[in-house]
Amino acid sequence: MTTFRHVQLSPARNAAGLVALTSLESLPPLLQRRARERLWSRHVFVYITPPKRLVAQALEGYPEEVQRLARTVAFYRNDDRSGGGYWPERNEIWLAAGVETYERYLQARASARHELFHHLARAHPFYQEDEDAGWPRLVAALEEAQPVARDHSRYAEWIERSFLPQRDHANVVEYFADIPTNFPDVSELPAPIAEHFAPLISGGPRPAPRRAGRVDPRDLPAFWDLIRP
């Protein structure tokens, strides 16, 4: 079992650190990189958003049910520079304490949001049922969306330039978490996909029953062909 060390800073240290972080992020890119490397050589965390605050910030504007379910997972910051993960068997999310210091302040919210939507795939009954069955409802939505996906330019560009290049990481589990993380406006999504994710993004109703999708999303080449606009 993976073991992490939980890291947190005192409120006073965090208050001073946020001022320092703001100054750091105002530097030109090259100076920012040099400053961050110096800080990492000393293993310094300038500012760490407290987990409860980070969860609230990450899901601000999302439906109340989503925010409520997000509070049912234990959220920790671990002693690392970057990265994070969701452990469903332990009902825990661990996000590196260094995200704010070594990536950027707002990146912590985006990273937390992604991990929280991994949790919501298990915590929300509709999506848990679909995942347990092998994602047939999501696959059906993707099959219906394929003919019109290219008409949604930001979605199509994101699939081709941001998601598919991740190769093995571009799988159905990551796709599920990435959509509500990156598309808070359902109008940017093809209609069948928007309908499938509406309860998580806009608070819309659960989608009407669909036939089961034909593609096995565990077959990565088949899944990539399915989502490629």
Summary of the structure (lengths in Angstrom):
residues: 229
radius of gyration: 18.9
end to end distance: 39.0
largest distance: 55.8
contacts: 674
relative contact order: 0.12
helix: 60%
strand: 7%
